[in-house]
Amino acid sequence: MLRLTRFLLAPLLLIGVVILLLALTSHPAPTPPVLADLGQRPLVIAHRGGKGLWPENTLFAFERAAALGVDMLEMDLQLSQDAKLVVMHDDTLERTTNGEGQVAHYSLAELQALDAGYNWTADGGQSHPYRGQGTRIAALEEVFERFPLIPKVLDIKVPDVGMEAVLCEMLAAYDQLDRVIVGSFHERSLARFRQLCPEVATSAGPVSVRMLLALNWLGLSDLLSPSYAVLQIPPQHSGLDLATPRLVRNAQARGLNVQLWTINEQPAMRRLLQMGVNGLITDYPDRALQLLGRPTQLGALPGE
């Protein structure tokens, strides 16, 4: 019995020492400039520019979301055949445009000849009000030129194609290093981007999210020293509640800005805001602004 006790005690003591060392050396994430400049109010983040209101990921959408007064623009990145960053969620063209095939098989010029408002509808396909109106796929450089000051969330959609280096160089060239948060579902691409652009704020990748959830469940979230500044998660996943008051509280204690996606109905928005989340990523930013008591009328558009 004594031998068994000693056998069990040694690893438990080792685990205790490791936990103590981690607790003594862990530190919260610092607030990056892109978030510090936004203050403490809940953030309204236009998902793909507000895809419930207008054609997603287009300059048209970003112009109107910015005029609406959102705090941040969220967008997705693909790489064209000629290595240009284009703002597109899908790696294929059929869902949002009148084109066919892979985005990566076309040059930027070929992509921009397509109609990016072709399939947008607010009534289940009965009408397509933006079809034939000249709405086209945006190049990321156009977004930076048109909206140099508004903060942006950039989502790397395609791994292992060299997008990380292209993006890092472009952020520096357009003075956007302190104006963006970069995220991805591809952990390796996110790690590569952090190596290339350590000064740019990033969100948690899938592995980091799982680690945070596990530590939160074990009551050990104080051990976390995040390599990222933002936690972007859905309220639920696979039948499990991810966004709980405890998780939000503990994530914020580690310096993380907690942003929930994709929140489109006001009752859910209200519940999450009462929980204390820092931001709502939504297809309908007008609904979030209304709930927060902020103006919902379009301001001046570029060129007006």
N, C-alpha and C positions, 0 to 999 in steps of 0.2 A: 504493500500500500504506500509506504514511504517513497519507494522508487517511482511509483506512478505519479505521486504528488510532485516530486522533483521534475519528472519528465514533462508534466503539464505546466509547472510553474516557470520554467526557463523560457519557453516561447512567449508566455503571457507577459513576463517581465520585459522581454525584448520588444514586444509589440507596444507595451506601455512606454518604453524609452523612446521608440520611434515616434509615437503620437506626441509625446512631450516635446521632442525636438522640432517636429513639424509645427506644433502650436507656438513655440517660441520664435520660430523663424518665418512663419507665414505672414503675409501682408496683403491688404486689400489692393485692388486695382486703382490707380490714380484716375481722376476724371480727365479725359482728353479735351483739348480745346474745342473740338466740334460740339461737344455736349456742354461744356462750361459756358459757352456763349449763349446757350438756349435758356439758361435760368432753371428755375425749379418747377415751373408749371408742367402739367401733363402734356406730352407731345402728341400731335396729330401727324401721322406719317402716311402719306398718300401711296398706297400699294400699287406699284406699276403706274404711278401718276393718278390713281383713282379709277381703276378699270371698270367700276360699275357705272361711272358717269360719262366716260368717253373712251376712245380707242387706246388700249393699254400701251405703255412704254413708248409713247410718241411725243414729239415736241408739242403737239397740240394738247395732249393731256398734261404735260408738265407746265405749260404756260397757264392753263386754267387752274391747275392745282395751286400754283404759286400765287396767282391772282386771288384765289380763294382765301389764301392766308395760312396754308399748312406750314408746319414747322420743318418738315423734311420730305424729300422726294425719294421713294424707293424704286429701284429699277434693276433689271437683269442684264447680264452681259454674255454675248456669244462672240465668236471670232469668225470673221469672213474668210473667204479663200485667199484674199490678198492681205491677211493679217491685220485687219482693221477691227477695232472693237465696236460692235453694234449692239444697240439696246433692244433685246429680244428675249423673251422667256423661253419659248420652245426651241429645240434644235431643228425643228421642221417648220415649214411655212404655211401649211394648209389651214390651221385653226384661225389665224388672225389676218392672213393676206389672201390675195388672188394668185399666189405662186404655189409651186409644188416642189417638194424635195428638201434636202438638207441645207440649212443656212450656210454651213461650211463649204458647200459646193459652189457658192456664188461670190462674186466680187462685191465690194461695197456699192459700186455704181449699179450693178445688176439688182442688188437688193433694194436700192432706193428707187428703182423704176417701178416697184410693186406698189399696190394700194394697201397700206397698213390699216385702213379703216373699213376694208371691204366686208368683213364678217361681223363687225360690231353691231349688236342689237340690244335694245332694252326691253323688247316685247316678245322674246322667244322666237325671233326670226321673221315676224310679220313685216318688219321694216328694217332698213339699213340706212340710217340717216347720214352716215359719214362715207358711204360708198361713192367713189368718184369725186371726192372733194379735195384731192391732192394730199391726203394724209399719207406720209411715208415713214419707212423705218428710219430711226435716228442713229447717227453715228455718235459715239460717246463724246467725241471732241465738240460736236455741235451742242450737246448738253452743257458742257463746261463753258463754252463761249457764251451761250444764251443765259445761263444761270450760274455765274461764277460765285455768288455769295450764299445762296441757299444751301443748307446742309443736305447731303445725299447718302442714301444707303445703297451700296453696290453689291450685287450678288453674282459671284462667279459661278456660271452654270456648266462650263465644260472643263473637265480636269485634263491635265497632262498635255496641253497644246501650246504651252508657252505664254498663256494669257497673263500669268502673274507678272512676268517681266515687262510686258507691253503696258499693263495697267500701271505698274509702279512708275515707269518712265513718263507716262502721260500725266499722272497725278503731279509729278514734280514740274513738268513743263507748263502745266496750266495752273500752278499755284493752288492745288486742291488737297495737299497733304493733310491740312487741318480742317478740311471741309467735308470729309467723307468717313463713313464706317463701311468696312469691307467684310463681307461674310460669304459663306459657301457651305453646301452640304457635303463637299468633297474635302475631307480632312487634310489630305496630302497637299492639295492646292492651297488651302488656307495656311498650312505650315510653311509652304514655300513662299507665299506672299509675305508672311511675317518676317522671314529671313531677309527678303529683298527690301522691304519697306517697314522697318521696325517702328518708325515714327507714326505710322498710320493706325488709327483705332480700328479694331476688328471686333466681330461678334464671336460667340462660342460656336465651335463646330460640333458635329454630332457626338464625338467622343467626349469632348469637354462637357456637353450637356448631360450625358449619361453619368459622368463622374460627379458632377454637381448634384444631380438627383440622388445618387447613391450616398454621398456624404451627408446630404440633407436628411435622408431617411435614417441614417445611422446616428444622426445628431453630431456629426463631426465636420460640419461645413466651415467651422473656424480654422480648419487646417488648410483651406484652399488659398493658394496664391495665384489668382487668375492671370493668364497671359493675354486676356481679352478684356474689353471694357463694357461690352453689351451682352445681355442674355436675351435672345429673340426666340421665343417658343410659342407653340399653340397652347390654348387652355387645356386641351385634352389630346391624348394620342393613344391609339390602340385600347380605348376604353378606360384609360387611366387619367385621373386629374393631375396635370402637371403644375398648373398655376394655382398653388394653394397659398393661403396667407403666410404660412411658415416658410415656404420656399421663397416667396417674394421678399419677406423680411430678412431672411438669411443671405440671399443673393445681394440685396442692397447693402447689408452689413459688410460684405466683401468688396464693396465699391462698384457693384455692377448696376448698370442702367437696365431695368427690366421692361422689355417691349413685347407685347403680345400680338400674334397674328392668327388668322386674318379676321378681324372683329368687325362685323358689318351691321349688327343689330344693336339698337340703343340699350335694351335691357342688359345685354352682355357687356356692353361698354360701361354702363353704370356700375355693374357688379365689380368689374375689374378695377375701375377707378377707385371705388370704395375700398378695395383690397390694397390699394396703394401702388399699382403699377405705374411706371414712368412714362409709358407711351403706348399708343394704339396704332397698329398698322392695319389700315382699312381700305377697302375698295370704295367706300363712301365717306370721304373725309368731311363732307358737308354735315353728315349726321353727327359725327364726333364733335365738330365745332359747335353745332347747335346745342348739343348736350352740355358742353362746357361754357355755354353762354357767350361764345365768341361770334363775330360776324360771319354770315354765310353768303354774302353777296360778293360777286366777283369784283375785284378792284381793277385797276388799270392793267391792260395786257401789254406785252412788249410792243413797242412801235406806236402805241396810242398816246 
